[in-house]
């Protein structure tokens, strides 16, 4: 694939699992390990563990909601700036564009790490193109992701802004019920429901379950395979990484 391929896991993954998995993900040649930031799951703490277990693997957050975790409260210590991507978003803020714009500026002052913006709508994507290092897209089909990437290129002009797509993925049929439940859950979230309606897609259409499907997403700069496994054990996550590495190599 021309697109870089990365692995994504939940922020609630325990430290021992992150450490072992990060080393494996690096050995398998993935671009980065992304850890989402959720209540009870600190992405930055997880990335510090991953940083200690690796030497070249990219380390990324996807994404820190600035309404819940303002920039001045973030502990960026222990993260190698040359390997780190800080994904930020507005969460449920009343003034999302202003919050994210200020957040980008504050992070620029605090670190040399790259900054990307989680964005659903066109105005937030435009902000990412104009002021951040890239956009983190979510729950998009290949066709819609290609359109969003073309818009990013146009809005960025002479700037370099990466198009990154978070894709829920299963590598084990036993995980399909969990994937379908995740898709149904997002279809009930108002902001995502509106985005699905605007794009004319269903959530399940924006997922991956084999090599051919992965290849169809080769329309962005980076594909993050958000691991969905039956129970989230280390053994399941290791099998996920090994299987998706074979898919990646098959469509290279």
C-alpha positions as CSV (number, residue, x, y, z in Angstrom):
1,X,0.0,0.0,0.0
2,X,1.1,3.6,-0.6
3,X,-0.7,4.6,2.5
4,X,1.1,4.0,5.8
5,X,-0.7,1.4,7.9
6,X,-0.9,1.8,11.7
7,X,-2.6,0.0,14.6
8,X,-5.0,1.6,17.0
9,X,-6.1,0.4,20.4
10,X,-8.3,1.7,23.3
11,X,-6.9,4.0,26.0
12,X,-8.0,1.5,28.6
13,X,-5.5,-1.1,27.4
14,X,-3.3,-2.0,30.4
15,X,0.3,-1.0,30.5
16,X,1.8,-4.6,30.2
17,X,-0.3,-5.3,27.1
18,X,0.7,-1.9,25.6
19,X,4.4,-2.6,26.2
20,X,4.3,-6.1,24.6
21,X,2.0,-5.1,21.7
22,X,4.0,-2.0,20.9
23,X,7.2,-4.0,20.5
24,X,5.4,-6.4,18.2
25,X,3.8,-3.7,16.1
26,X,7.2,-2.2,15.6
27,X,8.8,-5.5,14.6
28,X,6.0,-6.1,12.1
29,X,6.8,-2.8,10.4
30,X,3.6,-0.8,11.2
31,X,3.9,2.9,10.9
32,X,2.6,3.9,14.4
33,X,0.6,2.8,17.4
34,X,-2.4,5.0,18.1
35,X,-4.1,5.1,21.5
36,X,-7.5,6.8,21.9
37,X,-8.1,9.0,24.8
38,X,-11.2,8.2,26.8
39,X,-12.4,8.6,30.4
40,X,-10.4,6.0,32.4
41,X,-7.9,5.7,29.6
42,X,-5.0,8.2,29.4
43,X,-3.5,8.0,25.9
44,X,-0.4,9.9,26.9
45,X,0.4,7.5,29.7
46,X,-0.1,4.6,27.3
47,X,2.2,6.2,24.7
48,X,5.0,6.7,27.3
49,X,4.9,2.9,27.9
50,X,5.0,2.3,24.2
51,X,7.9,4.8,23.8
52,X,9.9,2.9,26.4
53,X,9.4,-0.4,24.6
54,X,10.3,0.8,21.0
55,X,12.9,2.9,19.1
56,X,11.3,3.8,15.8
57,X,7.6,3.3,16.1
58,X,5.3,6.3,15.7
59,X,3.3,7.2,18.8
60,X,-0.1,8.9,18.4
61,X,-3.1,9.9,20.3
62,X,-6.5,9.7,18.7
63,X,-7.9,12.1,19.9
64,X,-7.7,14.1,23.1
65,X,-10.9,16.1,23.6
66,X,-9.8,19.6,24.7
67,X,-13.1,20.4,26.5
68,X,-12.2,17.6,28.9
69,X,-8.4,17.8,28.9
70,X,-7.1,21.4,28.1
71,X,-3.6,21.7,26.7
72,X,-2.1,23.2,29.9
73,X,-3.2,20.0,31.8
74,X,-1.5,17.6,29.4
75,X,1.6,15.7,30.6
76,X,3.8,15.5,27.5
77,X,7.0,14.4,29.4
78,X,8.6,11.2,28.2
79,X,7.3,11.4,24.7
80,X,9.9,11.7,21.9
81,X,8.7,14.7,19.8
82,X,10.1,13.3,16.6
83,X,8.0,10.2,16.9
84,X,4.8,11.7,18.5
85,X,1.6,12.8,16.9
86,X,-0.9,14.6,19.2
87,X,-4.4,14.2,18.0
88,X,-6.8,16.7,19.4
89,X,-10.5,17.4,19.1
90,X,-13.2,19.6,20.4
91,X,-15.2,17.0,22.3
92,X,-18.6,18.5,23.3
93,X,-17.4,22.2,23.3
94,X,-19.9,24.9,22.6
95,X,-17.3,26.8,20.5
96,X,-15.4,23.9,18.9
97,X,-13.4,25.8,16.2
98,X,-12.1,28.4,18.6
99,X,-11.2,25.8,21.2
100,X,-9.2,23.7,18.7
101,X,-7.6,26.7,17.0
102,X,-6.3,27.8,20.4
103,X,-5.3,24.3,21.3
104,X,-3.1,24.0,18.1
105,X,-1.4,27.2,19.0
106,X,-0.8,26.2,22.6
107,X,0.7,22.8,21.5
108,X,3.0,24.5,19.1
109,X,4.4,26.5,22.0
110,X,4.7,23.4,24.2
111,X,6.2,20.8,21.9
112,X,7.7,20.0,18.5
113,X,5.5,17.0,18.1
114,X,3.1,17.0,15.1
115,X,-0.5,18.0,15.8
116,X,-3.5,16.6,13.9
117,X,-7.2,17.5,14.4
118,X,-10.0,15.0,14.6
119,X,-12.7,16.4,12.3
120,X,-16.1,15.4,11.0
121,X,-17.3,18.5,9.3
122,X,-15.8,20.7,6.6
123,X,-15.1,23.7,8.8
124,X,-13.0,21.7,11.2
125,X,-11.3,19.9,8.4
126,X,-10.4,23.3,6.8
127,X,-9.0,24.4,10.2
128,X,-6.8,21.3,10.3
129,X,-5.6,21.9,6.7
130,X,-4.7,25.5,7.4
131,X,-3.2,25.3,10.9
132,X,-2.4,21.7,11.9
133,X,-0.2,19.0,10.5
134,X,-3.1,16.9,9.4
135,X,-6.6,15.7,9.9
136,X,-7.8,12.5,11.6
137,X,-10.9,11.3,9.8
138,X,-13.2,8.7,11.3
139,X,-16.0,6.3,10.1
140,X,-15.7,7.1,6.3
141,X,-15.9,4.8,3.4
142,X,-13.1,4.8,0.8
143,X,-15.0,7.0,-1.6
144,X,-15.9,9.6,1.1
145,X,-12.3,9.5,2.5
146,X,-11.0,10.2,-1.0
147,X,-13.2,13.2,-1.3
148,X,-12.2,14.5,2.1
149,X,-8.5,14.0,1.2
150,X,-8.9,16.0,-2.0
151,X,-10.5,18.8,0.0
152,X,-7.7,18.7,2.5
153,X,-5.1,19.1,-0.3
154,X,-7.0,22.0,-1.7
155,X,-7.4,23.8,1.6
156,X,-3.8,23.2,2.6
157,X,-2.5,24.8,-0.5
158,X,1.3,24.9,-0.3
159,X,1.3,23.5,3.2
160,X,1.8,19.8,4.0
161,X,-1.2,18.3,5.8
162,X,-1.6,14.5,6.2
163,X,-4.9,12.7,5.7
164,X,-5.3,10.0,8.4
165,X,-8.2,7.7,8.6
166,X,-9.3,5.7,11.7
167,X,-11.0,2.4,10.5
168,X,-12.6,-0.1,12.8
169,X,-11.2,-3.5,11.9
170,X,-11.7,-7.2,12.7
171,X,-9.3,-10.0,11.9
172,X,-11.4,-12.7,13.5
173,X,-15.0,-13.6,12.7
174,X,-15.6,-14.0,16.5
175,X,-15.2,-10.2,16.8
176,X,-17.9,-9.4,14.2
177,X,-20.7,-9.0,16.9
178,X,-18.5,-6.4,18.7
179,X,-17.8,-4.6,15.4
180,X,-21.5,-4.5,14.5
181,X,-22.3,-3.3,18.0
182,X,-19.7,-0.5,17.7
183,X,-21.2,0.6,14.4
184,X,-24.7,0.7,15.8
185,X,-23.5,2.7,18.8
186,X,-21.9,5.4,16.6
187,X,-25.0,5.6,14.5
188,X,-26.9,6.8,17.6
189,X,-24.4,9.6,18.3
190,X,-26.0,12.8,16.9
191,X,-22.8,14.3,15.3
192,X,-21.9,11.0,13.7
193,X,-25.5,10.2,12.7
194,X,-25.6,13.6,10.9
195,X,-22.3,12.8,9.2
196,X,-23.5,9.4,8.0
197,X,-26.6,11.0,6.6
198,X,-24.7,13.8,4.9
199,X,-22.3,11.2,3.3
200,X,-25.1,8.8,2.5
201,X,-23.3,5.8,4.2
202,X,-23.8,3.4,7.0
203,X,-21.2,2.9,9.8
204,X,-20.6,-0.7,9.0
205,X,-19.7,0.3,5.4
206,X,-16.6,2.1,6.8
207,X,-15.0,-0.9,8.4
208,X,-12.4,-3.5,7.3
209,X,-12.4,-7.3,7.7
210,X,-10.0,-8.6,5.0
211,X,-7.1,-7.6,2.8
212,X,-9.2,-6.5,-0.2
213,X,-11.2,-4.2,2.0
214,X,-7.9,-2.7,3.5
215,X,-6.6,-2.1,-0.1
216,X,-9.7,-0.1,-0.9
217,X,-8.7,2.4,1.8
218,X,-5.5,3.3,0.0
219,X,-6.8,6.8,-0.7
220,X,-5.3,8.6,2.4
221,X,-1.8,9.1,3.7
222,X,-2.3,6.8,6.7
223,X,-4.8,4.1,7.6
224,X,-5.2,3.4,11.4
225,X,-6.6,-0.1,11.9
226,X,-8.5,0.3,15.2
227,X,-8.4,-3.2,16.6
228,X,-11.7,-4.8,17.5
229,X,-11.2,-8.2,19.0
230,X,-13.6,-10.5,20.9
231,X,-12.4,-9.7,24.4
232,X,-9.3,-7.4,24.0
233,X,-6.7,-9.8,25.4
234,X,-3.1,-9.6,24.6
235,X,-3.2,-12.8,22.6
236,X,-6.1,-11.5,20.5
237,X,-4.3,-8.2,19.8
238,X,-1.1,-10.0,18.8
239,X,-3.1,-12.2,16.4
240,X,-4.8,-9.0,15.1
241,X,-1.4,-7.4,14.4
242,X,0.1,-10.4,12.8
243,X,-3.0,-11.0,10.5
244,X,-3.3,-7.4,9.4
245,X,0.4,-7.2,8.7
246,X,-0.1,-10.0,6.2
247,X,-3.1,-8.1,4.7
248,X,-0.9,-5.0,4.4
249,X,1.9,-7.0,2.7
250,X,-0.6,-8.7,0.3
251,X,-1.9,-5.4,-1.1
252,X,1.5,-3.6,-1.1
